[in-house]
Amino acid sequence: MHIKQAVAARIIQLCQERSLAINALANLSGVPSSTVYSILNSKSMNPGVVTLQKLCDGLDISIREFFDSPLFDGLEQEIN
């Protein structure tokens, strides 16, 4: 799994845990829903840290909590 796939999976996981729709997360975080869907569909090659922080704010968690998941263990190397 690559980092962008892990980020997308983590967003989905957190939304499911909170019974939160993707559009609701977008509204809570102030991030356009098109941006959130781009991240989830892997169209966004590099979701920015500011966008991730806004999503975390909408989820009421810290960046540390976001990345504190087994999804981020053993990621494939991104440098080719």
LUMLUM-742934 format. One record per residue: residue number from 0; x, y, z of N, C-alpha, C, O in turn; residue in three letters. Coordinates in steps of 0.001 Angstrom, whole numbers, plus 500000, padded with zeros to 6 digits. Example, Ala and Ser with C-alpha at 12.3 -4.5 7.8 and 13.67 -1.06 7.14 Angstrom:
2
[0,[513190,494310,507800],[512300,495500,507800],[513200,496700,507800],[514236,496681,508465],'Ala']
[1,[512850,497750,507080],[513670,498940,507140],[512900,500030,507870],[513409,501138,508039],'Ser']
***
This chain:
80
[0,[500855,498816,500000],[500000,500000,500000],[500888,501230,500000],[501918,501265,500674],'Met']
[1,[500485,502238,499241],[501196,503507,499194],[500530,504488,500158],[499400,504280,500599],'His']
[2,[501251,505551,500471],[500768,506531,501447],[499424,507124,501043],[498551,507276,501897],'Ile']
[3,[499226,507464,499771],[497957,508083,499365],[496790,507115,499562],[495683,507537,499895],'Lys']
[4,[497034,505826,499360],[495983,504830,499592],[495706,504684,501089],[494557,504522,501501],'Gln']
[5,[496762,504744,501895],[496596,504642,503344],[495848,505855,503889],[495007,505715,504778],'Ala']
[6,[496146,507046,503364],[495450,508265,503792],[493966,508151,503465],[493116,508453,504303],'Val']
[7,[493657,507716,502250],[492256,507568,501840],[491543,506545,502717],[490418,506780,503160],'Ala']
[8,[492189,505420,502968],[491584,504381,503805],[491356,504882,505221],[490349,504549,505845],'Ala']
[9,[492286,505680,505729],[492154,506207,507097],[490987,507196,507189],[490235,507176,508163],'Arg']
[10,[490837,508046,506193],[489707,508987,506188],[488394,508220,506185],[487485,508537,506951],'Ile']
[11,[488293,507226,505337],[487074,506417,505274],[486827,505718,506608],[485700,505698,507103],'Ile']
[12,[487877,505147,507185],[487761,504462,508464],[487243,505404,509557],[486332,505051,510306],'Gln']
[13,[487817,506580,509641],[487423,507538,510675],[485988,508024,510471],[485244,508202,511435],'Leu']
[14,[485609,508233,509224],[484227,508635,508943],[483255,507527,509327],[482197,507802,509894],'Cys']
[15,[483599,506291,509028],[482727,505168,509379],[482598,505035,510892],[481506,504778,511398],'Gln']
[16,[483698,505206,511616],[483661,505125,513079],[482729,506171,513680],[482125,505953,514731],'Glu']
[17,[482621,507307,513000],[481814,508417,513505],[480445,508503,512819],[479680,509433,513073],'Arg']
[18,[480146,507544,511962],[478908,507570,511159],[478763,508912,510454],[477706,509543,510480],'Ser']
[19,[479845,509325,509829],[479931,510634,509202],[480078,510460,507693],[480977,509760,507229],'Leu']
[20,[479202,511091,506939],[479292,511055,505481],[480472,511911,505022],[480885,512838,505720],'Ala']
[21,[481001,511599,503861],[482131,512346,503314],[481766,513817,503128],[482571,514697,503434],'Ile']
[22,[480567,514089,502632],[480135,515481,502458],[480047,516200,503796],[480359,517388,503886],'Asn']
[23,[479626,515492,504832],[479557,516096,506170],[480960,516427,506669],[481174,517481,507268],'Ala']
[24,[481914,515532,506426],[483301,515816,506805],[483807,517045,506073],[484458,517902,506670],'Leu']
[25,[483515,517135,504795],[483933,518299,504010],[483361,519578,504618],[484074,520570,504765],'Ala']
[26,[482086,519555,504968],[481452,520740,505566],[482073,521088,506914],[482342,522256,507192],'Asn']
[27,[482299,520084,507748],[482873,520321,509078],[484300,520865,509003],[484719,521667,509838],'Leu']
[28,[485028,520418,507998],[486443,520778,507911],[486708,522014,507051],[487802,522577,507091],'Ser']
[29,[485714,522433,506280],[485923,523585,505406],[486743,523247,504174],[487318,524131,503539],'Gly']
[30,[486793,521973,503838],[487501,521510,502642],[486447,521187,501589],[485472,520499,501892],'Val']
[31,[486621,521668,500361],[485623,521350,499329],[485443,519841,499185],[486412,519083,499226],'Pro']
[32,[484204,519420,499019],[483938,517985,498893],[484673,517396,497694],[485067,516230,497725],'Ser']
[33,[484862,518186,496639],[485602,517694,495472],[487050,517351,495844],[487625,516406,495306],'Ser']
[34,[487629,518118,496759],[488991,517843,497210],[489038,516550,498013],[489940,515732,497834],'Thr']
[35,[488062,516367,498900],[488017,515148,499703],[487841,513936,498792],[488522,512926,498969],'Val']
[36,[486943,514026,497831],[486729,512907,496910],[487962,512656,496047],[488241,511509,495699],'Tyr']
[37,[488701,513696,495697],[489944,513512,494938],[490962,512724,495754],[491678,511878,495219],'Ser']
[38,[491020,513005,497043],[491921,512256,497927],[491470,510804,498015],[492292,509890,497936],'Ile']
[39,[490182,510592,498177],[489653,509236,498339],[489767,508414,497062],[489926,507195,497125],'Leu']
[40,[489688,509058,495914],[489769,508347,494638],[491184,508295,494085],[491396,507893,492941],'Asn']
[41,[492155,508703,494900],[493573,508706,494518],[493869,509602,493316],[494902,509441,492666],'Ser']
[42,[492971,510544,493016],[493256,511517,491956],[494230,512573,492464],[495028,513121,491704],'Lys']
[43,[494150,512847,493759],[495081,513782,494377],[496355,513011,494700],[496366,512149,495579],'Ser']
[44,[497422,513327,493985],[498670,512587,494148],[499357,512923,495475],[500116,512113,496007],'Met']
[45,[499091,514112,496003],[499784,514536,497209],[498879,515454,498030],[498981,516675,497920],'Asn']
[46,[497987,514877,498858],[497155,515744,499689],[498045,516548,500636],[498874,515987,501352],'Pro']
[47,[497865,517844,500630],[498717,518716,501429],[498475,518564,502917],[497408,518138,503359],'Gly']
[48,[499488,518922,503671],[499410,518811,505123],[498354,519767,505688],[497719,519460,506698],'Val']
[49,[498165,520917,505047],[497141,521857,505509],[495753,521247,505313],[494889,521373,506181],'Val']
[50,[495542,520594,504183],[494263,519929,503933],[494043,518814,504940],[492945,518671,505478],'Thr']
[51,[495084,518015,505202],[494958,516944,506195],[494660,517508,507583],[493878,516930,508338],'Leu']
[52,[495287,518642,507919],[495024,519263,509215],[493568,519718,509311],[492932,519546,510351],'Gln']
[53,[493046,520290,508245],[491643,520723,508235],[490709,519529,508393],[489721,519602,509124],'Lys']
[54,[491022,518426,507704],[490201,517223,507846],[490271,516692,509273],[489262,516263,509832],'Leu']
[55,[491445,516721,509850],[491586,516296,511250],[490794,517199,512188],[490180,516727,513145],'Cys']
[56,[490810,518496,511909],[490008,519428,512712],[488534,519069,512610],[487818,519082,513611],'Asp']
[57,[488077,518748,511400],[486684,518353,511196],[486345,517053,511912],[485213,516856,512354],'Gly']
[58,[487330,516167,512024],[487140,514894,512724],[487396,515021,514224],[487173,514075,514980],'Leu']
[59,[487864,516190,514650],[488188,516479,516043],[489288,515559,516565],[489199,515013,517664],'Asp']
[60,[490339,515401,515736],[491511,514630,516133],[492760,515408,515733],[492689,516363,514960],'Ile']
[61,[493895,514990,516267],[495165,515611,515898],[495772,514864,514706],[495362,513752,514372],'Ser']
[62,[496743,515498,514087],[497483,514842,513001],[498119,513557,513534],[498120,512535,512848],'Ile']
[63,[498650,513604,514739],[499267,512427,515356],[498259,511288,515441],[498579,510143,515122],'Arg']
[64,[497044,511604,515872],[496002,510570,515959],[495644,510032,514571],[495369,508843,514410],'Glu']
[65,[495651,510908,513586],[495326,510475,512226],[496310,509399,511761],[495907,508367,511224],'Phe']
[66,[497595,509650,511972],[498616,508724,511487],[498897,507571,512449],[499682,506677,512136],'Phe']
[67,[498264,507592,513603],[498436,506512,514581],[497497,505357,514229],[496481,505138,514889],'Asp']
[68,[497857,504633,513186],[497037,503538,512677],[497944,502500,512030],[498959,502851,511428],'Ser']
[69,[497589,501234,512150],[498370,500190,511481],[498408,500356,509957],[499266,499774,509294],'Pro']
[70,[497483,501145,509402],[497491,501398,507964],[498812,502000,507493],[499211,501816,506343],'Leu']
[71,[499483,502717,508383],[500710,503413,508005],[501964,502622,508339],[503074,503100,508101],'Phe']
[72,[501810,501426,508884],[502942,500560,509172],[503361,499834,507893],[502510,499303,507179],'Asp']
[73,[504628,499807,507604],[505133,499057,506479],[504695,499532,505119],[504476,498721,504219],'Gly']
[74,[504561,500838,504950],[504192,501387,503641],[505297,501136,502627],[506476,501072,502977],'Leu']
[75,[504906,500996,501376],[505879,500816,500312],[506680,502092,500131],[506175,503195,500339],'Glu']
[76,[507933,501926,499740],[508795,503077,499498],[508285,503851,498291],[507948,503258,497266],'Gln']
[77,[508228,505178,498411],[507688,506024,497350],[508747,506457,496342],[508403,506891,495243],'Glu']
[78,[510014,506350,496690],[511083,506774,495797],[511389,505645,494822],[511627,504507,495227],'Ile']
[79,[511379,505967,493554],[511661,504948,492528],[512986,505203,491866],[513388,504450,490979],'Asn']
***
